[in-house]
Amino acid sequence: MSGSSVKKYLLFPALLALAACQAQQQVAAPASGLPTGEPSVEALAVRVLPDAELFPGRDRQQMIADTLYEGLQALTEDRLLTPVDDSAHARFMRVLAYEPDNTIALQGLQDIVKRYLQLSKESMHRGLFDEAKTMLSRASFVDADHPDIPAVVIELEQEMNSSDLFFSLDYPQLVARSEQVQQQLADIANQAREHEAFFLITAPNDELARWMVSVMREAVSGYRLRGNIELASRAGIRLRMPVTE
């Protein structure tokens, strides 16, 4: 390396340092107490703030309270895992990112699991086994170690291996109490008599469920139908076959 090249090599860092000092002086001291305008982008030190600093003190606590309220509301409305950005799970997980020991958020996750297990059991009791499996899978996604999951898994296996008969009903036809639905109910009643089966009716309200029972009993007049009613959002009938030794 030549002598002139060495001088340029040593001089370059010094020039950079001098330029940096001048830039800092221009930004730091406005003349006569008047603002000098926004500093240049090159003079700004950029630092990404963590979430804890974005919501300090009371503002952060307010954000947590609002998010918990939204999470509880979503839970009530069965927005458990979906929509992804507007679900109870998303809200509670957001709170736990700030406060890992927040008892309301932790309980909220447990309530999501319990609700999915409840939905799984409702589906399996109507013979909707694929739907029941989906609900179980979602419960495991939220908390795979929840102690109530194994019992529901066993119950689902037992239901899938049963010889029970399941019947779905067209809801608009049912509400209209059409002749088609009445004939379907009569057929189910005759199968219940033939197999000496116990019926389980699910319907959205008590009045409709009792009407279904009355139609079935009329169809097998003289035979004592045995069964029960369960209120649910969907309508259907299950015939529980007698257990044979």
C-alpha positions in Angstrom: 0.0 0.0 0.0 1.5 3.5 -1.0 1.9 6.3 1.5 -0.9 8.4 0.0 -3.3 5.4 0.2 -2.4 4.9 3.9 -3.2 8.5 4.7 -6.6 8.2 2.9 -7.3 5.0 4.8 -6.6 6.6 8.2 -8.4 9.9 7.4 -11.7 8.3 6.3 -12.8 7.2 9.8 -11.9 10.6 11.3 -14.1 12.4 8.7 -17.0 10.1 9.5 -16.7 10.8 13.2 -16.6 14.6 12.6 -19.7 14.4 10.4 -21.6 12.5 13.1 -20.7 15.1 15.7 -21.9 17.9 13.5 -25.2 16.2 12.8 -25.8 15.7 16.6 -25.1 19.4 17.3 -27.5 20.5 14.6 -30.3 18.3 16.1 -29.7 19.0 19.8 -29.5 22.9 20.0 -32.2 25.0 18.4 -31.1 28.6 17.8 -32.7 31.3 20.1 -35.0 28.8 21.7 -37.0 28.3 18.5 -37.6 24.8 17.0 -35.3 23.9 14.1 -37.8 21.3 12.6 -37.7 17.5 12.5 -34.3 15.9 12.6 -33.2 13.9 9.6 -33.9 10.2 9.5 -30.2 9.5 9.6 -29.9 11.3 12.9 -32.7 9.3 14.6 -31.9 6.3 16.7 -34.6 3.7 16.0 -35.6 1.3 18.9 -38.4 -1.2 18.7 -40.4 -0.9 22.0 -41.6 -4.1 23.7 -45.3 -4.5 24.2 -44.9 -3.8 28.0 -43.6 -0.3 27.2 -46.3 0.4 24.6 -49.0 0.1 27.4 -47.4 1.4 30.5 -49.2 1.7 33.9 -52.9 2.4 33.7 -53.1 2.3 29.9 -51.8 -1.2 29.8 -54.2 -2.3 32.6 -57.1 -0.8 30.6 -56.0 -2.6 27.5 -55.9 -5.9 29.5 -59.4 -5.3 31.0 -60.9 -4.5 27.6 -59.3 -7.6 26.0 -60.6 -9.8 28.8 -64.1 -8.4 28.4 -64.0 -9.0 24.6 -62.7 -12.6 25.3 -65.6 -13.3 27.7 -68.1 -11.9 25.3 -66.7 -14.1 22.5 -66.8 -17.1 24.8 -70.5 -16.4 25.5 -71.2 -16.2 21.7 -69.3 -19.5 21.0 -66.6 -17.7 19.0 -64.1 -20.1 20.6 -61.3 -20.5 18.1 -62.8 -18.8 15.1 -62.7 -16.2 13.6 -59.0 -16.4 14.3 -58.6 -12.6 15.0 -61.9 -12.3 16.8 -62.1 -15.4 19.0 -62.1 -16.0 22.8 -58.9 -17.9 22.4 -57.1 -15.1 20.7 -58.2 -12.6 23.3 -57.2 -14.7 26.3 -53.8 -15.6 24.7 -53.2 -11.9 24.1 -53.7 -11.1 27.8 -51.4 -14.0 28.8 -48.7 -12.6 26.6 -48.7 -9.6 29.0 -49.6 -11.3 32.2 -48.9 -15.1 32.1 -50.6 -15.7 35.4 -53.8 -13.7 34.7 -56.4 -15.9 36.4 -59.4 -14.7 34.2 -57.6 -15.5 31.0 -56.4 -18.9 32.3 -59.9 -19.8 33.4 -61.2 -18.6 30.0 -59.0 -21.2 28.2 -60.3 -23.9 30.5 -63.9 -22.8 29.7 -63.1 -23.0 26.0 -62.0 -26.6 26.5 -65.1 -27.5 28.5 -67.4 -25.9 25.9 -65.7 -27.9 23.1 -66.1 -31.1 25.2 -69.8 -30.3 25.7 -70.3 -29.8 22.0 -68.4 -33.0 21.3 -70.8 -34.9 23.6 -73.9 -33.3 22.1 -72.7 -34.3 18.6 -71.9 -37.9 19.5 -75.3 -38.3 21.2 -76.9 -37.4 17.8 -74.6 -39.8 15.9 -72.6 -36.9 14.4 -69.3 -38.7 15.0 -67.1 -36.7 12.6 -68.3 -33.5 14.2 -67.7 -34.9 17.7 -64.1 -35.7 16.7 -63.6 -32.2 15.4 -64.8 -30.7 18.7 -62.4 -33.0 20.6 -59.5 -32.0 18.4 -60.2 -28.4 19.1 -60.4 -29.0 22.8 -57.0 -30.7 22.6 -55.5 -27.8 20.6 -56.4 -25.4 23.4 -55.1 -27.7 26.2 -54.0 -31.2 25.3 -53.4 -32.0 29.0 -56.9 -31.1 30.2 -58.0 -33.9 32.6 -61.6 -34.2 31.1 -60.5 -35.0 27.6 -59.6 -38.8 28.0 -63.1 -39.6 29.4 -64.8 -37.9 26.4 -62.5 -39.8 24.0 -63.6 -43.1 25.6 -67.3 -42.1 25.5 -67.0 -41.3 21.8 -65.5 -44.7 21.1 -68.4 -46.4 23.0 -71.0 -44.3 21.1 -69.4 -45.2 17.8 -69.5 -48.9 18.7 -73.1 -48.9 19.8 -76.0 -50.3 17.7 -78.2 -47.2 18.3 -80.2 -45.7 15.4 -80.0 -42.0 14.7 -82.4 -39.8 12.7 -82.0 -36.2 11.6 -85.1 -34.1 10.9 -85.5 -31.3 8.4 -85.8 -28.2 10.6 -88.1 -26.0 8.4 -90.4 -29.0 7.8 -90.4 -29.7 11.6 -91.3 -26.2 12.5 -94.1 -26.3 9.9 -95.2 -29.6 11.4 -95.6 -30.9 7.9 -97.1 -34.2 6.9 -93.7 -35.4 5.7 -92.3 -34.9 9.2 -95.3 -36.5 10.9 -94.8 -39.6 8.7 -91.1 -39.7 9.6 -92.0 -39.5 13.3 -94.5 -42.3 12.9 -91.9 -44.5 11.2 -89.4 -43.8 14.0 -92.1 -44.7 16.5 -92.7 -48.0 14.8 -89.0 -48.9 14.8 -88.9 -48.0 18.5 -91.8 -50.4 19.2 -90.2 -53.1 17.0 -86.8 -53.0 18.8 -88.3 -52.0 22.2 -85.9 -49.1 22.0 -85.7 -46.1 24.3 -86.0 -42.8 22.4 -84.1 -39.6 22.9 -85.6 -36.5 21.2 -83.6 -33.3 20.8 -85.4 -30.1 19.8 -84.9 -26.4 20.1 -87.8 -25.8 22.4 -90.0 -27.8 24.8 -93.2 -27.2 22.9 -91.9 -28.6 19.7 -90.3 -31.6 21.5 -93.6 -32.5 23.1 -95.4 -32.3 19.8 -93.0 -34.8 18.4 -93.6 -37.1 21.3 -97.4 -36.8 20.8 -97.1 -37.7 17.1 -95.0 -40.7 17.9 -97.3 -42.0 20.6 -100.3 -41.6 18.3 -98.6 -43.7 15.7 -98.2 -46.6 18.0 -101.4 -46.2 20.0 -101.6 -48.9 22.7 -97.8 -49.3 23.0 -96.0 -47.5 25.8 -93.2 -45.6 24.2 -90.3 -44.9 26.6 -88.0 -41.9 26.1 -86.7 -38.5 27.1 -86.5 -35.0 25.8 -83.3 -32.9 25.5 -83.3 -29.2 24.4 -80.6 -28.4 21.8 -80.1 -26.1 18.8 -80.7 -28.9 16.3 -83.5 -31.5 16.1 -83.1 -35.2 15.9 -84.1 -38.5 17.4 -82.0 -41.3 18.7 -83.2 -44.8 19.4 -81.2 -46.5 22.1 -81.2 -50.2 21.4 -81.6 -52.6 24.4 -78.4 -54.1 25.6 -78.3 -57.9 24.8 -76.3 -60.2 27.0 
